[in-house]
């Protein structure tokens, strides 16, 4: 927007040159000429007076300016000046409305204003109206906005007009996006007024207008409004010289009023005595050459821009505005352990050769200032310095007529070393064993002001007290702060000195006569309380003479990690406050107070223990419950260690709460931090670690808490323990239950003792077939190894059909009796005879009967029907004569135990012959004929489907190998 506006402004300024309009009536007393300055929105008036009565005459003029029409006068100006013959007068008027926005008319009249010609004080006739029409030069082009790239001052009002050749009623203008109030000047001109404009940016603010979208006028015009800050009066205007050749003047210009394309802020110096004026190149300083014979100066600093002019004055004597340059060549001479001399030079100022100088010394954490009067060469002597100390010294100077100090000039230096001025602060720890003493020496490093240089080593000399002997000397390199000595005997004198490069310090002397720890049992330990300043303690002076006291302690929570600390006190001290940065809250410290005799022997006077700051206990004791009864129980916390707590235990507090919220005797109501209500009881004796809670309700639930108390408060209010008192009938139940339990135990023991007898009587062992005497009936011919109970090695010869007593009418064809006609189970035997033996009668067989598995056994001694040759029923020959076929029919799906046999179903008891003794393997077929021994019965609980036994042959059946017989019946 801004570059386009600049181009537009250049074009319009070329289009609208400084136009001139003048009165056409030459016979009028005043001839008026008006010209336009569009960029500045100004009308420049020039006129001359005809027929002056005097060569020089004071006159008054009245100027009227109208806008749009002659009758609309908007400005009247009264202007007075002195007029000479043929002189052209000038006057300028600036319009708040751009001149292109409306037509203007100007006229003028005058009168004589001299006091000696009162009769001529009448106004002349008005000149003709001069018409100023800048709008007519715009032509029929696109719309325009005036002023173009206007520069205004912050806080002023700005009028902007929008000119178009069309009737404009819906145009609107915006400044930085904000809409501006509008006023319609005529059908072609809209006026927008900004009041109290503010500074936003040095790059200006964009202003553009929007027309009715129905009217096509091409690109909408815009401009940039530049707002400058208000020119301020310079502040702090001052001038000074450093060499009597140049004056340097400085000031604070305040806000910068320059903007992007308008740089109008400028400054100038005017000296009234010489009448000289100089434009300054900078906005905050300027130089002025000093004249040889000038001492007084009267300056006026002028600041101006497009809108304002400001000025300030300064009158001074040059000798009173001297600012010396920085001293140089600063040196130190004759530096010793405590003294030094400082020298410097000052730049010459011609006749002004006397200076006031200020010397400043920094060292040992402090600064000291000294004033000194000097010429061009200055010096100062420092005394009372500390040895081996680094110092920083500096100097600055001012002229005799003080105006300003020069800058500082300085240098560092160090004094020489000296022998340490104080003996080391030494203490010891003694342990005696078997006539010898182990002494641990401790000493504190000397301070910088005491060491007077770097300590290189410490010398330790020991000598026995009981006889004259030579000293033993030990050297301990720095920075060690202690050493250990093993002495022959416990009566020694020990001397410790510190040495640096300049010498040794005075000796610190002590005498060791034994282990002072042996006196600990004789001195009672006392408790002390800490304060904000430390741990306060006091003691009684001993009856004998002392040259001082020593208080020692361990700067640590444990004796094993003791960092021994001590403090020396004078002979008149009976109390002290020990403070240490190592003290921690909640840690107990043990203090020992020693008296130092004139012989330099230390002896224990008192023992103190305490805290720098006590804390509330962090943990509660672990409480055990005992002696629980109907109305009481006992709490105990005997394992609680009171010495390791963060404060002295002053007692305990027992909390008790129940659902009834009733407190037993001795308890009082209390409110816990969580606002719960409970009962409390205080125990003031810290040694008491048991408590009996009494007067409770039986069969009641209680919660309890035991918390210790210190000076800082009590322990945490959690967690609560839980307990329930005993029931009222518990004792009676115990009297009944205990005898019963005893009786049961007695019976159990008796039963266990008689268990073998009971087992043999009630539960006899099942006979082992391999150990049975029936094996003696078997007479194998070839193989002596018998295989018993193996179905593959046996040839079945009989199946016993067991019928359950149910009312099911199931009868096999050809059977003599129905299975449902009897009240008890009956056994049918099916004789299975080998086909190759069908013509031969059955020989003796073997029948096993197991009474444990089948209670429905046949009569004793019965072993099946009378053997007779039978033929198998049709369709069953192969199944019954082949052992493998029968075994395949007895699949697990057909097997049931006696307890699982449904009511009314038939079970089969399998009676097997003994396998051929010549069979060498269970899978090998028999090769020889079978010789049967007398038969015995063997009943197995193996279920066989009913289809295997039916149909039964009738009397006329030719299936003779299989017969269905009732027990006890024989074939005829």
Beta strands, then each sheet from edge to edge (+ up, - down):
strand 1: 20-22
strand 2: 30-37
strand 3: 42-49
strand 4: 56-67
strand 5: 73-84
strand 6: 88-94
strand 7: 104-112
strand 8: 130-132
strand 9: 144-146
strand 10: 151-153
strand 11: 158-163
strand 12: 172-175
strand 13: 178-179
strand 14: 182-184
strand 15: 189-194
strand 16: 205-210
strand 17: 222-228
strand 18: 235-241
strand 19: 246-252
strand 20: 266-271
strand 21: 276-280
strand 22: 285-289
strand 23: 296-304
strand 24: 309-317
strand 25: 328-333
strand 26: 340-345
strand 27: 355-363
strand 28: 366-374
strand 29: 377-382
strand 30: 390-399
strand 31: 409-414
strand 32: 425-433
strand 33: 436-444
strand 34: 457-464
strand 35: 472-477
strand 36: 482-487
strand 37: 492-500
strand 38: 503-504
strand 39: 508-512
strand 40: 525-531
strand 41: 534-538
strand 42: 548-554
strand 43: 564-569
strand 44: 575-578
strand 45: 588-596
strand 46: 602-611
strand 47: 624-626
strand 48: 633-636
strand 49: 651-658
strand 50: 668-671
strand 51: 677-683
strand 52: 690-693
strand 53: 701-710
strand 54: 713-714
strand 55: 721-724
strand 56: 796-803
strand 57: 827-831
strand 58: 906-912
strand 59: 941-942
strand 60: 964-965
sheet 1: 1+ 2- 3+ 6-
sheet 2: 5+ 4- 7+ 8-
sheet 3: 9+ 11- 15+ 14-
sheet 4: 10+ 17+ 16- 12+ 13-
sheet 5: 18+ 19- 22+
sheet 6: 21+ 20- 23+ 24-
sheet 7: 25+ 26- 29+
sheet 8: 28+ 27- 30+ 31-
sheet 9: 32+ 33- 36+
sheet 10: 35+ 34- 37+ 38-
sheet 11: 35+ 34- 37+ 39-
sheet 12: 43+ 42- 45+ 46- 40- 41+ 44-
sheet 13: 47+ 48- 52+
sheet 14: 50+ 51- 49+ 53- 54+
sheet 15: 50+ 51- 49+ 53- 55+
sheet 16: 59+ 58- 56+ 57- 60+
end
